[in-house]
């Protein structure tokens, strides 16, 4: 099991140095948009490459991914995973709209490019309208800023931005997608890792959220039963239902070898209302989670995921992530040195 720094939507040389300094073995990047000025600047500065105009991207090229991987490895880090593609690369496939087949073909090309670049894990979700929160500046411990969700408020929202889709339609769209791309992932040697819907409620804004429970993930793992298809297990999202259901799902899928990597974060409260919390408080027992993963022989990686925003912190949350990563590292060291859990 490895500790990794995650949730980088953009990268700087300082970010990579920071991840190495706090003891991480690698990083993940989150939905990188290589067309954005920040990514263009990062890759050009790293390699002093001349830039030429190019059309907006619908897929990643192997060369872009090789450049990214090389930049990360130059800091003694592994590029463990790319967590998701830009939202407008899969929205039609998720909703079953015209253009879905083209997006699926682009997804296949991206997976092949990742295999050529030696990037072994692609996280994905089936949430066309993203993570929902009804509060983004709630006050956590010591006045730290955290996000929260109240389903009584969330269910009032009806934007009309997306076509209504029920469970059956969303399942059918997902099954068409995974049936098409999984053979490509198997050939390319790229693991596809499914993240739960956050928040895990039945429907928001008229669109069903199908990956909201342990049973839903069992169905997905049975349908796409391959070592190259597994779970990006988010303790916080599963714990939004309750700590007990989260631990049951963790135990089931970890022991079955279906968890590729873990987002380790905590929440206070549970649906219909919860708030994100520091990793050392709330519903999630980090010691129990990491012990279960060790007992199951989990050989993937763990990232801290969302963190509260501390005083004078950066947008990415360097202070909050240093706290969370140190917490995870300390627990792992203690468990490995004393696996039976008795007095040290």
Number of C-alpha atoms within 10 A of each C-alpha: 14 16 21 28 29 25 18 18 15 18 18 18 14 9 16 22 15 16 23 18 11 16 16 23 17 24 26 22 20 19 18 18 18 21 13 11 10 15 18 14 16 18 20 14 13 16 11 10 9 7 10 5 5 7 6 10 13 18 19 20 17 20 13 14 21 17 16 21 18 18 22 22 15 13 16 16 22 19 23 25 25 23 25 21 21 16 14 11 19 27 19 19 23 24 22 20 12 10 12 20 17 15 21 21 15 19 22 21 19 21 31 22 22 27 22 18 19 18 24 20 26 25 24 19 23 23 22 18 14 12 10 18 17 16 15 14 14 15 17 18 12 8 13 17 20 22 22 22 22 18 17 12 13 18 13 10 11 11 8 9 9 14 12 14 18 15 15 11 17 22 20 13 19 20 14 17 22 18 12 16 18 21 14 18 24 18 12 20 19 25 24 29 23 26 25 25 23 21 29 22 20 16 18 19 18 18 20 23 25 24 27 22 20 18 11 14 20 17 12 21 18 10 12 16 14 15 15 22 25 24 26 23 25 25 26 28 25 29 25 29 21 18 21 13 15 23 18 13 19 24 16 15 21 23 16 11 16 23 24 26 28 24 20 25 27 30 26 21 19 18 17 16 17 21 25 27 27 22 27 16 15 19 23 27 17 20 17 12 17 20 18 17 21 17 12 17 13 20 15 15 20 24 25 26 21 24 26 25 24 19 13 9 13 11 7 17 18 18 17 22 25 19 17 23 24 17 16 21 16 12 16 21 11 13 18 12 11 12 14 10 11 7 5 9
